Amino acid sequence: MTISFQDWLSENGMEIFATRLREAREARKMTQARLADLLAVNRRVYNRWERGSSVPQLDTVVKIAQALQMSIDALVGLEEPKAPKIHNPKLQALYEQIDSLSDEDQQALIVLMDSLVTRTKMAKLIVG
């Protein structure tokens, strides 16, 4: 017998999903409105997910996990969520402020960080 994702979630952890969703969003210092906008869903619909009164479709759960940078297993309660692993305290403090940047500034930061990581990889290849 096949069971839909919504039925599975309703039977196995709708409350856990709602709690994990709220906790992950708050940990990233995002508002419900901001996350709803990122997911391109109605804010009221998103609010129902956090209250546990409804569940999203599986494709939306995938988008949520990606937006919150966590696994689907952690989001639905099958594993514990993992904290970001940034060991430099100053960098961690800056990381916690990233969501307050505009989308344009976030994109610029992505380009900058990508170029720095690429440069480091290239330097290791040359030296190595």
Rosetta blueprint (number, residue, H / E / L):
1 M L
2 T L
3 I L
4 S L
5 F H
6 Q H
7 D H
8 W H
9 L H
10 S H
11 E H
12 N H
13 G L
14 M H
15 E H
16 I H
17 F H
18 A H
19 T H
20 R H
21 L H
22 R H
23 E H
24 A H
25 R H
26 E H
27 A H
28 R L
29 K L
30 M L
31 T L
32 Q H
33 A H
34 R H
35 L H
36 A H
37 D H
38 L H
39 L H
40 A L
41 V L
42 N L
43 R H
44 R H
45 V H
46 Y H
47 N H
48 R H
49 W H
50 E H
51 R H
52 G L
53 S L
54 S L
55 V L
56 P L
57 Q L
58 L H
59 D H
60 T H
61 V H
62 V H
63 K H
64 I H
65 A H
66 Q H
67 A H
68 L L
69 Q L
70 M L
71 S L
72 I H
73 D H
74 A H
75 L H
76 V H
77 G L
78 L L
79 E L
80 E L
81 P L
82 K L
83 A L
84 P L
85 K L
86 I L
87 H L
88 N L
89 P H
90 K H
91 L H
92 Q H
93 A H
94 L H
95 Y H
96 E L
97 Q L
98 I H
99 D H
100 S H
101 L L
102 S L
103 D H
104 E H
105 D H
106 Q H
107 Q H
108 A H
109 L H
110 I H
111 V H
112 L H
113 M H
114 D H
115 S H
116 L H
117 V H
118 T H
119 R H
120 T H
121 K H
122 M H
123 A H
124 K H
125 L H
126 I H
127 V H
128 G L
